[in-house]
Amino acid sequence: MATPAGQSSVEPVDLVHKVETKAKDALTVLWNDLPAWQQDNHYIHTGYRPASNSYRTSLESLGYLHNETVNVHTHLFGAVVAVVSAGYMYAAIKPRFQHATDEDVMVFGCFFLGAVICLGMSATYHLISNHSEHVSKFGNRLDYMGIICLIWGSFIPSIYYGFSAEPALVRLYWTMVCVGYAMVIGLR
């Protein structure tokens, strides 16, 4: 059947089907289209990744823009920079300071380890947060445990240098911080 000039030959049912298919294949969705467990910020209306139930799909989201893009990429970049910085500082600075002890290296290592773990766990959380409710909750715990690890890694050198004239206090405070850290991590 011929159609008048300027009119489409697509049936309304076909058009609805095409729109529905395109919506299902969309990389991001609106806040209102999310399940309740993903609705955590009503001020952000667009750009959400739909629940994937797939680690691969979550990983593939590194390749397009969504509401977690900046979190994922900046935290991954920060983790890599912390690893590279730690290696560079060790290689470049250690030979220049003949009086640096193994403890000096260890306390700086604690700081960088805390930074790498914190940024790495945060990037992981933000990357997998769209997987499923269970995985999102687990990832959220990882994120907070990473923050606690960074706090621990920051306390070790500050105590070491802040109380350098009192080695007994250094050991006491280190013990308190490490036991407290272990207790918090153990509570999950």
N, C-alpha and C positions, 0 to 999 in steps of 0.2 A: 504494500500500500504506500503510495507516494505521500510525502508530507509537504505542507505548504512551505514556501521559502522562509527561512529564519526560525523555523521550529525544529526542535530536536525529535529524532525518531526513538529516543530512549523512553521506555515505559516507566511510569512512576515507581512501580515495584522494583525495577532494575536499579533505578537511581537510589532508592532507599537502601538496597542491598549494597551498592557500591559505597555509600556513605558509611554504613555500619562496618563494612570490611575495612575501610580506611581508618576508622576510629579504633578498631581492634588492633590494627597494625601500628598505631601511633607510638612513637618512642616515649612521649610524655603525656601526662593527663592533667586534668584540673583537680584542685583540692577536693571539690565536691564528689569527684569520681573515685576517691580513695576509700579503702576500708577504714574503719574507725582507728585501728592500730597504727595507721600511717598518718593520720591527721594530727600533727603535733604543732603546727604553726598556721593559724588561720589568716595571718597577714600575708602569707605567700600563697597566691591564688593559682599559679600555673607552674609548669615545668617539673612536675613530679613524675618519677618513674613508677609505672604500675608494679604491683607485686609480681615477682618473676618466678619464684620457686626454683630458681636456677642460678648457681654460682657463675656459670659461664655467661648468662645474660647480664648479670650484675657486673661482671668484669668487662663485658663488651660496652657497657655504658661509659667507660673511660673515653670512648671515641665520639661522644656527642654531648651537647650542652643540656644540663638539667639542674634542678635546684641544689644538688650536692656537688656539682662539678668543682667549684672553687675549694670547698673543704677537702675533697679527695686529692686534687692535684697539688694544692699548697702543702698539705701534710706529707704527701709522698715526696715532694721536692725537698721539704725541710728534713725529712729522715735521711735522704741521700746526702744532703749538704752536711748534716751532723756527722755521718760516717766518714765522708771525705775530709771534713775539717779535723776530726779526731786523728785520722791517719796522717794528715799533713802536719798538724801540730806536733805529733809524736816524732815524726821523721825530721822536721825542721828545727824544733826547739830543744828537744832532749839533748843533742850533742853540745848545745851552747851553754847548758846549765850543768856543770860538773857536780854541783852539790845537790842536784835533784835526786831524791831517793825513790825507791820502788813505791813507797807510800804516796809520794807526790803524783806519780804516774797513775796509781790506783784510784786516787780520789778524783782526778780529772776523768779517768775512765768511767767512774761511777756516774759522773755528770753526763757525759756523752751517751753512755748506755741508757740512762734514764730518758734523755731527749729522743734517742732513736726509738726506744720502745713506745714512748708516749705518742710520738708522731706516727709511727707505723701502725699502732693499734687504732688510733683515731682515723687514719686513712682507711684502714680495713673496715671499721664500723660504718663510716659514711658510704663506702663502696657497696657493702652487702646489706645495708639497711632496708633495701626494697625486696630482699629475698622472700622472707616470710615473717610472720609475727615472732615465732620462736627464735629465728636467727637474728632478727633485729634486736630482740631483748638481750641475747647473748652478746652481740656486737656492742650494745650500749654498755654492758658490764666491762667488756674489753676496753672501751674508751675511758671509762672511769678508772680502771685499774692502771691504764697507761698514765693518767694524770697523777695518780698516787706514786707511781714509779718515778716520774719526773720530780716530784716533791722529794722523794727519798734521795734520788741522785743529786739534787741540789743541796740537801742538808749535809751530806757526807763531806764535800769540800769546805762548806762554810763552817762546819764544826771543826774540821781539821785545822784550818787556818785561823779561825777566830779564837780557838783555845790552844794554839800551838805551844804556848808556854806551860800548859797544864795537860800533859799526856794522859794522866789518869782521868781527867774530865772528858777528854776526847773519847777515850774508850767507853766511859760510862754513857755519854750522850749517843755515841754510835750504837751502843747496845740498845738503848731506849728507842731510838729511831728505827733500828732494824727489827726489833721485836714488835713495835707498833705497826710497822709496815707489814710484817708477816701476819699479824692478827687481822688487819683490815683485809688483806688479800685472801686470807683464809675464810673470812665471813662472806665473801663474794657478794 
